[in-house]
């Protein structure tokens, strides 16, 4: 995060997790890349709206150079709608959280991502998953079935 108060607040709120995780806090995308050069991290949490290198550019660079890194995007106010922002970040971030974000919510997102990563221990599989830019579309039959099942008057004989 490029906002010193937000960064310090996040550091203080996540302090109880210091015994569980090693955390590094930086105030720019360029600093984050320098830290990754020195020592790649398992997870990156980045604000999206930053001067200079914005969060989308940072997450793109991380995904290219360290594809196995879990990428979480945080975003507050933006000139784009929430949906537009999520679509823009879809190929770059594994998780998208809105700011302000409660520490428990961030902790949960990181913990769930790390658990999933542990399930996928083969480095080749991690690299392939890290490079995924787009998930395949759901089959039309599944989408239709899901809509039909959500209707209170649905029957097994319904035609679509």
C-alpha positions as CSV (number, residue, x, y, z in Angstrom):
1,X,0.0,0.0,0.0
2,X,1.3,3.5,-0.8
3,X,-0.6,5.1,2.1
4,X,1.6,5.1,5.2
5,X,-1.3,5.2,7.6
6,X,-3.1,2.3,5.9
7,X,0.2,0.3,5.7
8,X,0.9,0.9,9.4
9,X,-2.6,0.0,10.4
10,X,-2.4,-3.2,8.4
11,X,0.9,-4.0,10.1
12,X,-0.5,-3.4,13.5
13,X,-3.7,-5.4,12.9
14,X,-1.7,-8.3,11.5
15,X,0.9,-8.3,14.3
16,X,-0.7,-11.2,16.1
17,X,0.1,-13.4,13.1
18,X,3.8,-12.7,13.3
19,X,4.4,-16.0,15.1
20,X,2.6,-17.8,12.2
21,X,3.8,-15.9,9.1
22,X,6.8,-13.8,8.2
23,X,5.5,-10.6,6.7
24,X,7.1,-7.8,4.8
25,X,5.4,-4.4,4.3
26,X,6.4,-2.0,1.5
27,X,5.0,1.2,0.2
28,X,5.4,0.8,-3.6
29,X,5.3,-1.8,-6.3
30,X,8.9,-1.2,-7.1
31,X,9.9,-1.9,-3.5
32,X,7.8,-5.1,-3.6
33,X,9.6,-6.3,-6.7
34,X,13.0,-5.5,-5.0
35,X,12.0,-7.6,-2.0
36,X,10.9,-10.5,-4.3
37,X,14.3,-10.3,-6.1
38,X,16.0,-10.8,-2.7
39,X,13.6,-13.4,-1.4
40,X,10.4,-14.5,-3.2
41,X,7.4,-14.8,-1.0
42,X,4.5,-17.3,-0.9
43,X,1.8,-14.6,-1.0
44,X,1.6,-11.0,-2.1
45,X,-1.2,-8.7,-1.0
46,X,-1.3,-5.5,-3.1
47,X,-3.4,-2.4,-3.1
48,X,-4.5,-1.7,-6.7
49,X,-4.4,2.1,-6.7
50,X,-0.8,3.2,-6.2
51,X,1.2,5.9,-8.0
52,X,4.0,4.8,-10.3
53,X,3.6,1.0,-10.7
54,X,0.0,0.3,-9.8
55,X,-1.1,-3.0,-8.2
56,X,-2.3,-4.5,-11.5
57,X,1.2,-3.9,-13.0
58,X,2.8,-5.4,-9.9
59,X,0.6,-8.5,-9.9
60,X,1.3,-9.0,-13.6
61,X,5.1,-8.8,-13.0
62,X,4.8,-11.2,-10.0
63,X,2.7,-13.6,-12.1
64,X,5.2,-13.6,-14.9
65,X,8.4,-14.0,-12.8
66,X,7.0,-16.0,-9.7
67,X,3.9,-17.7,-11.0
68,X,3.5,-19.9,-7.9
69,X,3.1,-16.9,-5.7
70,X,-0.5,-16.4,-4.4
71,X,-1.7,-13.0,-5.5
72,X,-4.4,-11.1,-3.5
73,X,-5.7,-7.7,-4.7
74,X,-7.0,-5.1,-2.3
75,X,-9.0,-2.2,-3.7
76,X,-10.9,0.7,-2.2
77,X,-12.2,3.7,-4.2
78,X,-11.7,3.6,-7.9
79,X,-13.0,5.4,-11.0
80,X,-14.0,2.0,-12.3
81,X,-17.0,0.1,-11.1
82,X,-16.4,-2.9,-8.8
83,X,-17.3,-5.3,-11.5
84,X,-15.0,-3.7,-14.1
85,X,-12.2,-3.7,-11.6
86,X,-12.7,-7.4,-10.9
87,X,-12.7,-8.3,-14.6
88,X,-9.5,-6.3,-15.1
89,X,-7.8,-8.2,-12.2
90,X,-9.3,-11.6,-13.0
91,X,-6.2,-12.9,-14.8
92,X,-3.8,-11.3,-12.3
93,X,-5.2,-12.0,-8.8
94,X,-6.3,-15.3,-7.2
95,X,-8.4,-13.4,-4.6
96,X,-10.0,-9.9,-4.7
97,X,-10.8,-8.1,-1.4
98,X,-12.4,-4.7,-1.0
99,X,-10.9,-2.1,1.3
100,X,-11.3,-1.5,4.1
101,X,-10.6,-5.2,4.7
102,X,-10.9,-6.7,8.2
103,X,-7.7,-8.5,9.3
104,X,-9.8,-11.7,9.9
105,X,-11.0,-11.5,6.3
106,X,-7.4,-11.1,5.0
107,X,-6.1,-13.8,7.3
108,X,-8.8,-16.2,6.1
109,X,-8.1,-15.5,2.4
110,X,-4.3,-16.0,2.9
111,X,-4.8,-19.1,5.0
112,X,-7.3,-20.7,2.6
113,X,-5.0,-20.0,-0.3
114,X,-2.0,-21.5,1.5
115,X,-4.0,-24.6,2.4
116,X,-4.9,-25.0,-1.3
117,X,-1.3,-24.5,-2.3
118,X,-0.2,-27.2,0.1
119,X,-2.6,-29.6,-1.7
120,X,-0.9,-28.8,-4.9
121,X,2.7,-29.5,-3.9
122,X,4.2,-30.4,-7.3
123,X,6.2,-27.4,-8.6
124,X,5.1,-28.0,-12.1
125,X,1.4,-28.0,-11.2
126,X,1.9,-24.8,-9.1
127,X,3.6,-23.1,-12.0
128,X,0.8,-24.1,-14.5
129,X,-1.9,-22.9,-12.1
130,X,0.0,-19.7,-11.4
131,X,0.0,-18.9,-15.1
132,X,-3.7,-19.5,-15.7
133,X,-5.2,-16.4,-17.1
134,X,-8.8,-17.5,-17.8
135,X,-10.9,-20.4,-16.6
136,X,-13.0,-22.3,-19.2
137,X,-16.6,-21.3,-19.6
138,X,-19.2,-23.3,-17.8
139,X,-21.2,-25.7,-20.1
140,X,-24.5,-24.2,-21.1
141,X,-26.4,-27.3,-19.8
142,X,-24.9,-26.7,-16.3
143,X,-25.9,-23.0,-16.4
144,X,-29.5,-23.8,-17.5
145,X,-29.8,-26.6,-14.9
146,X,-28.6,-24.3,-12.1
147,X,-31.1,-21.6,-13.1
148,X,-33.9,-24.1,-13.3
149,X,-33.1,-25.6,-9.9
150,X,-33.1,-22.2,-8.3
151,X,-36.8,-21.7,-9.3
152,X,-39.3,-22.6,-6.6
153,X,-41.6,-24.1,-9.2
154,X,-39.0,-26.3,-10.9
155,X,-39.9,-29.9,-11.8
156,X,-38.0,-32.8,-13.2
157,X,-40.1,-32.5,-16.4
158,X,-39.3,-28.8,-17.0
159,X,-38.2,-28.1,-20.6
160,X,-35.6,-25.5,-21.4
